[in-house]
Amino acid sequence: MKYINFKRYKFSTIFKNINFRRYNFSEIFKYVDFRRLDFKKVYKYLYFIRIDFKKVYKYLYFIRIDFKKVYKYFNIRRFGFTKFSKYLNLNTYDISRIKNIDFISSKFLLIHLPASIVFFSFLYLFIPTFYNYDKSSIENLICKNKNIKCVIRGKVNYNFFPTPRIKIKDLVINGFAGKKNTLLTAEYVAVKLSFKNLLTKDKHEFKKINLNNYEVNFDLANLKKYKNIYTKKNNFLPINFKKGKIIFFNENNYVATINDVNLNLILEEYSKEAVLKGKFLNDDIYISLDSKKIDGKPSTDIILKMSDLNFLTKANFYNYEKDKDAIHGNILVRKDKYRFTGFFGYKDNEITISTSNLRNIFLDGRLEGKIKLLPFFNFNLDLSLNSLNFTKLYNNFLALDEKDQKKLFKINKKINGKLTLSSEKIYSSYNLVKSLESRIKFSNGNILVEQCLFNLGKLGAADISGVINNDKKFTNFKYESNIFVDNKKKFSSKFGIYNKKDIFSNLFVSGNFDLQNIRSSIYEISDEEKLSKNDVDFIEKEFNNVMLSDGYENLFRFPKFKEFIKLTTSE
């Protein structure tokens, strides 16, 4: 730079010899056809996503910059803005009456203007408090459906904090036409208003409804009527339910309750959304429902979660145009390592499971059949298993404490139906039972085993039938069983019986098993002839001592069963 003396070059003398007025630059652009220029070809080389602005931004550390040090060198009062006025011909603009204003120190911008904005905004929000609101118009707003009716028993007033809203106390929504049952009661209701047209009461725009401290009575018998409200082509205001509970019942019979419910509900013509969070059976429950039209066909997605149980259900169902009352879809149910997937249909309060897969650590198979929801819960199901791991199932049962083991046979009286159970393969420690087939009926808390057939392979077969009677004080299994031995030699070898001259080929046993006290009573044992009472009592005593000495611990242990057979068949 030391060899260049910029002072020697007078750029001002150069520009004196250039007359820019002689050059009309606009004439140059007329020879340029911008339409021929394809800027897309240039733009494709500018790939802004490749530029990592974070690498540049990390060198700009704004916190380190102390703007106070920079600001102190700018003294706005040193700038004489009034000096510029002498270069202006104020007479030309007819502003001679305007005096020089120091806007920086003016209180108008700093105090009066903001205060005016705040004051008039407050006034705009506050004026509607003087209006009188008609209860009937508010009732019609909330209950647009003709099948339900709203009644406001408390006060109605306006409140502008935190947002404009109409507040209602003690709202009651009565049931469907012709019925007097109460669907909903809410202690506090707030109808949110739009900020537009607040000063004109007739033009108020209602945006959302909030209900606090409410109670909903959901009658499962009116499920179809609830569905009609939900699917009706009306745009309802978004509704937010907070801190309430939903009570489910079937006519006059109580079913269940969800507590601490927060529910957001948005019902529009072509889409419906609902999200529920609450407490059910002392567990957090989450239910999400999203309904919309896809290609003109209504489709609904449902998600149900329970946290502590680690339970998840997902379902998607849709309607056919030919039969709008019928619903078809697919479902996924998962709990821990339990998993169920299948296709189902719903019509006239009945669920039909057509194709499904059921899998967990114990079994793998298919479930088909029907489940009737109303007027009473009932089912007729066929569970066909490819395999059943009896060893894992039995060990899992033994892992329960004594109270839970006894409660396992206590069936709710509301569970009624039939179950056909079969398994092509059964895994156990000593592989005694190869497969099984059974028919079981549930009726008012009792379990009727109509038939249960065990395939023992080359040894033979066995069946058992009976009924489990449940009462508050006892749970007993009264049974009858037949044991068929096809290969006596193999039977003797399997159970280590070598001193018995003749092994029975067909044995009948009847008795009663006390599932609470874990004790067996044998009524009869017969082969070709009935055994004497002394022999029956001896066999009963040995069975209780050997098989039930430690509760259920040894009931299905083959070594113990082998020991019992040897004791009762020895000469």
Phi, psi and omega in degrees: 000342184286344181271356180248121178252100183292339181292334182287336182263113181266098182290336179295324179291333179290315183290342178293326183275359179251121178256102183291340181290334180290339184260115178265098185290339179295333179290337180291320186289339181289341177272359179255117179265100183292340180291334179282345181276120180263097183288344179296326180293329178282320185294330183295338178277353178260091183257092188290338181295330181289341181281120179266095182291342179295327180293329178281321186294330184295339178274351178260090182260091189292337181294330181286341182279122179264099183290342179294324180292328179283320186293331185294340180275355178253100177258102186298331181291340179287340179274113181276087180294337181289339181292335181288341183292335183288340178274354180259139175271091186293333180296329181296324183262006176054050178235033183293338182278346182280129178268162176293128182245131175268092187294333183294320182266002182287134178284347182296313182285323186277330186235303190293315182295310177299321179296322179294318180297315180296317183296312182289329175294315177299319180296320180297321180281335187273329185304319181299350177292342180273354181280154172259129183254130183280127181296322184296322179292323177291321178299317179293330178294316183285317183254082178283333182286139184285341183278348179236157183225135180258143177226123177261113183263349181251203183273157175233122179214172183253144177218133183262358181244137357282341173223159179302132182198156173258125184256135183234139175246137174061077177258138179232130175245117182273168189287193184292165184304133180087359180236148183254002183289149182269125178277318186209141169231136180226131181285320180229135178226136177233126176255110183286141182249153174284155178288347181281144172054039179291332183282347178248107187297323182290343182254017178297136178255120181270128187255320187200154179240128176246130177241128180240146178054066185242169176217126181248131175255110185254109181268115181296338178292338179257026184302320181295323180289323175298321180297321179297323177294318184292322185266359181293142186280071176226150175264106177269155175292145174301135183239133180240115178262132180227139172053061178221193178214152179241123182254124178259135175209160178246102189058252181257004184261125179290140181245300184195171180220138171251122184256166178050050187272128167245122186227127174252126185230123178233114181244114176237177188296317186247006178206143177227135179227139177212133178229122182240135174228133181191199181239127178224122183054044180059029180227149177287129180240141179228127178230127178236134179227127181227115182240132180204172179257129177240116183057039178080000181249131180291133179226140184229134176246132179234135175233130177231128180229143171228119193294301186296325179282348185055047186250134181222135174227130174234136180216143173230125180223160186211166180249145172270147180293328182291324182227091185288341179280346182263144179238137177229151180179193178231158187217148174231127176235127182222132174218116184053243179261008176274136182215131179226127175229145181185173176252141184219164173226152181224128176199139178053048176062028180227132178258129178246120178261115186267306181226133183203164174230133181235128183212138170205192184287348182259326191212166178211121183186203184231148178232130177221157177142196184230145177233118179265124182269317184227152003286342177227149179288126180206154182212158174217098190238150177238113181253105181254115185258138171285324180206153177222120178269093184291327181298312179294320180297316181291319178295324177293322177295318180292337180288343177288153175286171187299321181294316180293327177297319180286327179287343184298331182267358176275107184258136178300138182294341180277352178269110181227141178158187181237143179226123173258118185241131177214152179218127181285334182218134178236126179261126176214170186299317184248009172052045181282312180263127182270318181204171179210158173220138182208156173232123185234139180235134177253126184214111174052042177091353178257154181240118180257116176269097183291321178198141174215109185252127180252129175268116183261017179070226182289343179290320183147225182203167177209150175224160178213143176216158181162194182217139174261112180264127181251134174220171180298327186260339186213161171219109186240144175247106178267123193224164169222139185219146174237137179238123182247124180252115180270323182238096184294324181295317180291325178297315180296320179292321182296321185256004176069039180258112184237349182254013179257123183290318184227131178258137180300149177257335180214116184238132178249134180225134174227149181179197182221135180244118179277108185280349177268312180269353178055068180211143182250140173240126182255125182271319187208143171223129181214143172251256169279333177228159177288142174283152179293162181299323180296319178294320179296317180296323179295315180296320178297317181295316180294323179297315180292323182286321185271311188274332187240020182294329179243041181071228181275000188301322185247007186299321182244028175269120184298318178304320178291321179294324177295319177297319179295317180297319180295321180292323186271349181249359181288149181287000000 
